[in-house]
Amino acid sequence: MVEAVETMDGWYSLHDMRIIDWQAWKRATNEERSHALKEFEQLLTSWEKVEKDEKGSQVLYKTIGHKADIMFMILRPTMDELLDIEQKINKSAIGEYLIPVHSYFSVIELSKYRPEKDGIDTETLPETQTRLKPILPKWEYISFYPMSRKREGDNNWYTLEKGERGKLLYEHSLTGRKYAGKVKQFISGSIGFDRFEWGVTLFAHDVLQLKKIVYEMRFDEATSRFGEFDDFYIGAHLPINQLASLFNIDS
């Protein structure tokens, strides 16, 4: 029997994509729009306090194209906290104008291909805990995409022995290391949680680096033989002080 690999699981992750109902927004009065925007800013500010206390993290990005207008990525210690956040957005005044179009639920994940380091359980190491419970970077650009491993004939990831899978993933990681300082990557597991098996979130200062790293990784055997992908969501960072500009209200 092929051996499964234990995962180390950290904070739960929600990618929440919304379209702005611009027609409804334009029909709203100035007072209604100002109230909705102020309440939204207060909600986002309350999340910043959570991040400062290292009890979660989040980012908000404007997305390009017609799949969505904005994308939240929110990390919290429990799924219940993510449920509460989602409900608060929906129940808020701004929620009347933010139409959900897609979401992805997962958990930040690392695999225990090498469970011990110098006789110490790798999950207990501070650097491992930092990776499992990360503070998300507020870099200029983001790319999010779900992916799975193929189960087709000879190209079946789940029939490979543990050592072979580990070797392919290690070779794959070498490509990623070439982009150190240019791209930050976060992997979240979604087997049993969502349609695909993992979510991949990339952050970059230069949007072109998002294309370059994904392109180069396509040639790694772990991807070329076994990778399957869903839609990509690309966005530009949206800090709180730019919300008024997005919603066309004077600060």
C-alpha positions in Angstrom: 0.0 0.0 0.0 1.3 3.5 -0.9 2.1 5.5 2.2 0.2 8.7 2.8 2.2 11.7 4.2 1.0 13.4 7.4 0.3 17.1 7.1 1.0 19.9 9.5 -2.0 22.2 9.6 -2.1 25.8 10.7 -4.6 28.6 10.3 -7.8 28.2 8.3 -8.0 30.1 5.0 -10.9 31.7 3.2 -10.5 33.3 -0.3 -13.7 35.4 -0.8 -14.3 36.9 -4.2 -17.0 39.6 -4.8 -18.4 41.6 -7.6 -19.5 45.2 -6.8 -23.1 45.9 -7.8 -22.3 49.3 -9.3 -25.9 50.0 -10.4 -27.2 49.5 -6.9 -24.3 51.6 -5.5 -25.1 54.5 -7.9 -28.8 54.4 -6.9 -27.9 54.7 -3.2 -27.9 58.2 -1.6 -24.7 59.9 -0.6 -25.6 59.3 3.0 -26.1 55.6 2.4 -22.8 55.2 0.6 -20.9 57.2 3.2 -22.3 55.1 6.0 -21.6 51.8 4.2 -18.0 52.8 3.4 -17.3 54.1 7.0 -18.7 50.8 8.4 -16.6 48.8 6.0 -13.4 50.7 7.0 -14.2 50.1 10.7 -14.6 46.4 10.0 -11.2 46.2 8.2 -9.6 48.2 11.0 -10.8 45.8 13.6 -9.2 43.0 11.6 -5.9 44.9 11.7 -6.0 44.6 15.5 -6.4 40.8 15.2 -3.3 40.7 13.0 -1.3 43.0 15.3 -2.1 40.5 18.1 -0.9 37.6 15.8 -4.3 35.9 16.0 -4.9 35.9 12.3 -4.1 37.8 9.1 -5.8 39.1 6.1 -5.4 41.0 2.8 -7.8 42.8 0.4 -7.0 43.1 -3.4 -8.7 44.6 -6.4 -9.0 41.9 -9.0 -8.6 42.3 -12.8 -11.0 40.9 -15.3 -14.7 40.0 -14.9 -14.5 37.0 -12.5 -14.5 39.4 -9.5 -13.9 43.0 -8.5 -12.3 42.3 -5.1 -10.8 39.4 -3.3 -10.3 38.9 0.5 -7.8 36.4 1.8 -8.4 35.8 5.5 -6.6 33.5 7.9 -7.9 32.6 11.3 -7.2 29.8 13.9 -10.7 28.3 13.6 -13.3 27.8 10.8 -15.9 29.4 13.1 -14.0 32.7 13.1 -14.1 32.7 9.3 -17.8 31.9 9.3 -18.3 34.9 11.6 -16.3 37.2 9.4 -18.2 36.1 6.3 -21.5 36.8 8.0 -20.4 40.2 9.2 -19.5 41.2 5.7 -22.9 39.9 4.4 -24.8 41.7 7.1 -23.0 45.0 6.8 -24.3 47.9 4.8 -21.5 47.4 2.2 -22.6 43.7 2.0 -25.7 44.8 0.0 -23.4 45.9 -2.8 -20.8 43.1 -2.6 -22.1 40.1 -4.5 -20.3 36.8 -3.8 -19.2 35.1 -7.0 -16.6 32.5 -5.7 -14.9 31.3 -2.6 -12.3 28.8 -1.6 -11.9 27.3 1.9 -8.7 25.5 2.9 -6.1 25.4 5.7 -2.4 26.4 5.6 -0.5 23.2 5.2 3.0 21.7 5.2 3.8 18.0 4.5 5.9 15.9 6.8 8.1 14.3 4.1 10.9 14.8 6.6 9.1 14.6 10.0 12.2 15.1 12.1 15.2 17.4 12.0 18.1 16.4 14.2 15.7 14.2 16.2 13.2 17.1 16.8 9.7 17.0 15.5 9.7 19.6 12.7 6.2 20.8 13.6 7.4 22.1 17.0 10.1 24.3 15.4 9.4 28.1 15.6 10.1 28.5 11.9 7.5 25.8 11.1 4.9 27.5 13.3 5.6 30.8 11.6 4.9 29.2 8.2 1.7 27.6 9.5 0.4 30.8 11.0 1.8 33.5 8.7 1.2 37.2 8.7 0.4 37.8 5.0 2.5 40.3 3.1 0.9 43.4 1.8 2.8 43.3 -1.5 1.5 45.0 -4.6 0.1 42.0 -6.5 -1.5 38.7 -5.7 -2.2 35.5 -7.7 -4.5 32.8 -6.3 -5.3 29.5 -8.0 -6.6 26.1 -6.9 -4.8 22.9 -8.1 -5.0 19.1 -7.8 -2.8 16.2 -8.6 -3.8 13.9 -11.5 -5.2 10.5 -11.1 -5.0 9.3 -14.7 -3.5 6.0 -15.7 0.3 6.1 -15.3 0.1 9.7 -14.2 -1.5 9.0 -10.9 0.1 11.0 -8.1 -1.5 8.8 -5.5 0.1 5.6 -6.7 3.6 7.0 -6.5 5.7 5.8 -3.5 6.3 8.4 -0.8 10.0 8.7 -1.7 9.3 9.5 -5.3 6.7 12.1 -4.4 9.1 13.7 -2.0 11.8 13.8 -4.6 9.5 15.4 -7.2 8.3 18.0 -4.7 11.9 18.8 -3.6 12.9 19.4 -7.2 9.7 21.6 -7.6 10.7 23.6 -4.6 14.1 24.4 -6.1 12.4 26.4 -8.8 10.5 28.4 -6.2 13.7 29.2 -4.3 15.0 31.0 -7.4 12.3 33.6 -6.8 13.2 34.3 -3.2 12.6 38.0 -2.5 10.5 38.3 -5.7 7.6 36.0 -4.9 6.1 34.7 -1.6 4.1 31.5 -1.7 1.5 30.1 0.6 0.1 26.6 0.1 -3.2 25.6 1.7 -4.8 22.1 1.8 -8.4 21.7 0.7 -8.8 17.9 0.3 -12.3 17.3 1.7 -12.9 21.0 2.0 -13.3 22.2 -1.6 -13.4 21.1 -5.2 -9.6 21.1 -5.8 -6.9 19.7 -3.5 -4.8 22.7 -2.7 -4.9 26.5 -3.0 -1.8 28.4 -4.0 -1.4 32.1 -3.2 1.5 34.1 -4.6 2.5 37.6 -3.7 4.9 39.8 -5.8 6.1 43.4 -6.1 6.2 43.0 -9.9 3.2 41.4 -11.4 5.3 39.8 -14.2 7.0 37.7 -11.6 3.7 35.9 -11.0 3.7 34.8 -14.7 7.4 33.8 -14.7 7.3 31.6 -11.6 4.2 29.7 -12.7 5.5 29.3 -16.3 8.9 27.9 -15.1 7.2 25.6 -12.6 5.2 24.1 -15.4 8.3 22.3 -16.6 8.9 20.6 -13.3 7.8 17.0 -13.5 5.5 17.4 -10.4 3.5 19.9 -12.5 4.1 18.7 -16.1 2.9 15.2 -15.3 0.6 15.7 -12.4 -0.7 19.2 -12.2 -4.3 20.3 -12.8 -5.4 23.9 -12.4 -8.6 26.0 -12.0 -9.1 29.7 -12.7 -6.4 32.2 -11.7 -7.4 35.4 -9.8 -4.9 38.3 -10.1 -5.2 41.5 -8.1 -3.6 44.7 -6.9 -3.4 45.5 -3.2 -6.2 47.6 -1.8 -5.3 49.3 1.5 -8.0 50.8 3.7 -7.0 54.4 2.7 -7.8 53.6 -0.9 -11.3 52.4 -0.4 -12.9 55.8 -1.0 -11.1 56.0 -4.3 -12.4 52.6 -5.4 -15.9 53.4 -4.4 -15.6 56.9 -5.9 -16.3 58.8 -2.7 -14.2 61.8 -1.6 -12.2 61.0 1.5 
